[in-house]
Amino acid sequence: MMKNLTKAVLVCLMVTLTSTAVKAQGITDQDMKDYAIIMLAQKAITDKISPYVNDLIEKQEGIDGNRYAELDAAAKGDVNKLPADASDFEKQFYGIVQKRVKDRTDAAGVVVNNLAKYSLGASAYNAVKKAYASGGETKAKIDAMMAELAAEKP
């Protein structure tokens, strides 16, 4: 009984300290909502990369998804690390796909940077990002906001 009470008190204390830390950092609910919007914008771009790659592979004769997966497992995005048995065609195709993936990934980064800079501000963005990464109440709130925003219909 005493052990459970001690645990309950510790949990309450942790929640209070986390909440106090968030307030001390000056993170508002609006900051968290803006961060959630930024994360959703990034997700909207990056979630389309894999289907895009699959579509490129499907449309290309001479390579299939299994072979591309083998090449990617060996190279991990670096054309120079492709296995010796990769044909010139496979090397060229892999390089083209990786460039397009990088372009889209970079675009997501630009979106995040611009939104962070112009909508939230770099210092607020970094504070929220740090609080989100540490978990706890801030992460839970932002995750809930993201789910709510994603569920909204335009």
Secondary structure, 3 states (H helix, E strand, C coil): CHHHHHHHHHHHHHHHHHHHHHHHCCCCHHHHHHHHHHHHHHHHHHCCHHHHHHHHHHHCCCCCHHHHHHHHHHHCCCHHHCCCCCCHHHHHHHHHHHHHHHHHHHHHHHHHHHHHHHHHCHHHHHHHHHHHHCCHHHHHHHHHHHHHHHHCCC
